[in-house]
Amino acid sequence: MPERIGPDLYRFRLTFPDLPLTPGPHRLRAHAMDETGTRLYDTVEIRFAVEGDEEEGLIRLSGVWR
């Protein structure tokens, strides 16, 4: 839910409690849109890095072969 922080100014918070990204550089892009998904109000992009030993791929998915 958006938080009003000024006239015509809102803040959104998004939390990923368990996002299994592999170490390395990543980019997150988020769009604020209307409830129908047809009107774009704003776009935010941040770049960040996950530290750790080098791995292949973007995420760690756990699974079981059957």
Phi, psi and omega per residue, in radians:
M1 nan 2.301 -3.138
P2 -1.192 2.552 3.109
E3 -1.919 2.146 3.129
R4 -1.296 2.210 3.125
I5 -2.123 0.098 3.100
G6 3.051 3.043 3.090
P7 -1.100 2.151 -3.125
D8 1.020 0.489 3.139
L9 -2.343 2.198 -3.079
Y10 -2.268 2.761 3.073
R11 -2.197 2.397 3.068
F12 -2.002 2.504 3.062
R13 -2.134 2.338 3.140
L14 -2.271 2.217 -3.109
T15 -2.149 2.314 3.025
F16 -1.951 1.751 -3.067
P17 -1.156 -0.484 -3.130
D18 -2.564 1.479 -3.128
L19 -1.875 1.892 -2.986
P20 -1.444 1.037 3.130
L21 -1.318 2.524 3.060
T22 -1.401 2.775 3.113
P23 -1.044 2.554 3.112
G24 2.293 -3.073 -3.133
P25 -1.358 2.495 3.117
H26 -2.428 2.886 3.109
R27 -2.424 2.336 3.087
L28 -2.044 2.223 3.094
R29 -2.129 2.238 -3.138
A30 -2.212 2.505 -3.128
H31 -2.106 2.309 2.997
A32 -1.621 2.072 -3.075
M33 -2.276 2.886 3.064
D34 -1.269 3.039 -3.055
E35 -1.141 -0.304 3.107
T36 -1.594 -0.206 -3.130
G37 1.340 0.311 -3.115
T38 -1.875 -0.368 3.141
R39 -1.942 2.114 3.134
L40 -1.612 2.135 3.126
Y41 -1.664 -0.685 -3.076
D42 -2.828 2.735 3.062
T43 -2.322 2.368 3.096
V44 -2.219 2.385 3.098
E45 -2.299 2.274 3.060
I46 -2.194 2.555 3.058
R47 -1.939 2.438 -3.124
F48 -2.647 2.939 3.141
A49 -2.232 2.512 3.023
V50 -1.829 2.219 -3.112
E51 -1.533 2.644 3.106
G52 2.610 -3.124 3.115
D53 -1.221 2.500 -3.091
E54 -1.051 2.381 3.095
E55 -2.408 2.802 3.047
E56 -1.489 2.629 3.057
G57 1.561 -3.120 -3.106
L58 -1.808 -0.605 -3.111
I59 -2.367 2.799 3.064
R60 -1.789 1.987 3.092
L61 -1.858 2.234 3.077
S62 -1.601 2.513 -3.137
G63 -2.802 2.945 -3.134
V64 -2.268 2.188 3.063
W65 -1.364 2.386 3.124
R66 -2.198 nan nan
